[in-house]
Amino acid sequence: MRTMLAPSLALVLVLVGCQAVEDGAAVRDAKEVPFFVGRWAAEESLCRNAAWEITRTSLSTPGHAVCDFEEIENSPSGYEITATCTAEGPPAAYTLKMSYAQSARALLIDGGPFQPVGLVSCD
């Protein structure tokens, strides 16, 4: 019985080692802070009392909409995010598209439970 377990254990260790290498690559990429992380508002005067809070893993709005990010992919215009959002109803799956309009210094969010919206940085 020991002889049968040894090759199986060796295979498991090899597979775990390969996964650790893949996870290590993901950790390096995770150190990069996406441009959307921060506090944003529809206009600068709303930064104090009506800012959107966006982290690497979630988004919350002054109107109490909340999205938990499940997967973030690079896209030609910025990021495409698979999320579960709660806004005036039960949680639902959405795709959010976030891009940065450098000329206007604005974050553009399209999709999800929101109408397309442009936000200025509060940070």
HELIX and SHEET records of a PDB file:
HELIX    1   1 ARG A    2  ALA A   30  1                                  29    
HELIX    2   2 GLU A   44  LEU A   46  5                                   3    
SHEET    1   A 9 GLY A  38  ALA A  41  0                                        
SHEET    2   A 9 TRP A  52  ILE A  54 -1                                        
SHEET    3   A 9 SER A  58  SER A  60 -1                                        
SHEET    4   A 9 VAL A  66  SER A  75 -1                                        
SHEET    5   A 9 GLY A  78  THR A  86 -1                                        
SHEET    6   A 9 ALA A  92  ALA A 101 -1                                        
SHEET    7   A 9 ALA A 106  GLY A 111 -1                                        
SHEET    8   A 9 VAL A 117  SER A 121 -1                                        
SHEET    9   A 9 GLY A  38  ALA A  41 -1                                        
END                                                                             
